[in-house]
Amino acid sequence: MVLSILRIQIIFCLLFFSINCPVLSIPADKKAQQDNKTKSAKKPLDPMASFKAIQTPEGFPDLPVFNGHTKFVGGFYSPIQNGISVCQMRYFAQEDPQTVIDFYKDAFNGNGWKILQTAGTHLTARHRDGHMCSVNVNDCKLPKTKSQFTIAYREIVKQH
């Protein structure tokens, strides 16, 4: 009985000191400051906020356009920001993936492009002006469609 009363008193003392002890509790004005910081913290920037869906392909003067039977499916475009614009376009093609990738290999080997990487039906190239392009081609099982490909293009616009 004495031990249980002693336990209750110890628990009571711990609770009392933890509530009133400045080391163990946050003062009201500090708590208000923390709440204000949390409320005023900026939301993280959305990297996709500047991208707009496109219904027709964007044309770039140095980007080759596949000359086969294609259908533009859709894409996204971010206009020039800090000297860079970015575009991603997706197509279906009646030609097989190897034909599509061979076209881009040939087209990039001239016209100021240098192929940086090629692996199967994927390639990445850089233009002498700094533009970058990746082409990724895959098989497709849709009727009258043998491949689908995505072009990811980054254009650098010189700032004056």
Backbone hydrogen bonds, N-H to C=O, Kabsch-Sander energy under -0.5 kcal/mol:
donor,donor_aa,acceptor,acceptor_aa,energy
5,I,1,M,-2.1
6,L,2,V,-2.4
7,R,3,L,-2.4
8,I,4,S,-2.1
9,Q,5,I,-2.3
10,I,6,L,-2.4
11,I,7,R,-2.6
12,F,8,I,-2.6
13,C,9,Q,-2.7
14,L,10,I,-2.6
15,L,11,I,-2.5
16,F,12,F,-2.7
17,F,13,C,-2.9
18,S,14,L,-2.3
19,I,15,L,-1.7
20,N,16,F,-1.9
21,C,17,F,-2.1
24,L,21,C,-0.5
25,S,21,C,-1.3
31,K,27,P,-2.5
32,A,28,A,-2.2
33,Q,29,D,-1.8
34,Q,30,K,-2.5
35,D,31,K,-2.4
36,N,32,A,-2.3
37,K,33,Q,-2.3
38,T,34,Q,-2.2
39,K,35,D,-2.3
40,S,36,N,-2.5
41,A,37,K,-0.9
49,A,46,D,-1.8
51,F,48,M,-1.3
52,K,77,Y,-2.6
54,I,75,G,-2.3
63,L,60,F,-1.3
66,F,64,P,-0.5
70,T,68,G,-1.0
71,K,92,F,-2.4
73,V,90,R,-3.2
74,G,90,R,-1.2
75,G,54,I,-0.9
76,F,88,Q,-2.3
77,Y,52,K,-2.4
78,S,86,V,-3.3
81,Q,84,I,-2.4
84,I,81,Q,-1.4
85,S,155,E,-2.4
86,V,78,S,-1.8
87,C,153,Y,-2.9
88,Q,76,F,-2.8
89,M,151,I,-2.5
90,R,74,G,-2.6
91,Y,149,F,-2.9
92,F,71,K,-2.4
93,A,147,S,-2.9
94,Q,69,H,-2.3
99,T,96,D,-0.6
100,V,96,D,-1.7
101,I,97,P,-2.6
102,D,98,Q,-2.3
103,F,99,T,-1.9
104,Y,100,V,-1.9
105,K,101,I,-2.4
106,D,102,D,-2.5
107,A,103,F,-2.9
108,F,104,Y,-2.6
109,N,105,K,-1.7
110,G,106,D,-0.6
110,G,107,A,-0.6
113,W,110,G,-1.4
114,K,126,R,-2.3
116,L,124,T,-2.6
117,Q,124,T,-1.8
119,A,122,H,-2.6
122,H,119,A,-0.7
123,L,135,V,-2.3
124,T,117,Q,-2.6
125,A,133,C,-2.9
126,R,114,K,-2.5
127,H,131,H,-3.0
128,R,112,G,-2.1
130,G,127,H,-2.4
132,M,154,R,-2.3
133,C,125,A,-2.4
134,S,152,A,-2.5
135,V,123,L,-2.7
136,N,150,T,-2.2
137,V,121,T,-2.9
138,N,148,Q,-2.9
140,C,146,K,-1.6
145,T,142,L,-1.8
146,K,93,A,-1.9
147,S,93,A,-2.0
148,Q,138,N,-2.4
149,F,91,Y,-2.3
150,T,136,N,-2.3
151,I,89,M,-2.8
152,A,134,S,-2.8
152,A,150,T,-0.5
153,Y,87,C,-3.4
153,Y,151,I,-0.6
154,R,132,M,-2.9
155,E,85,S,-2.8
157,V,83,G,-3.6
157,V,155,E,-0.6
158,K,156,I,-0.6
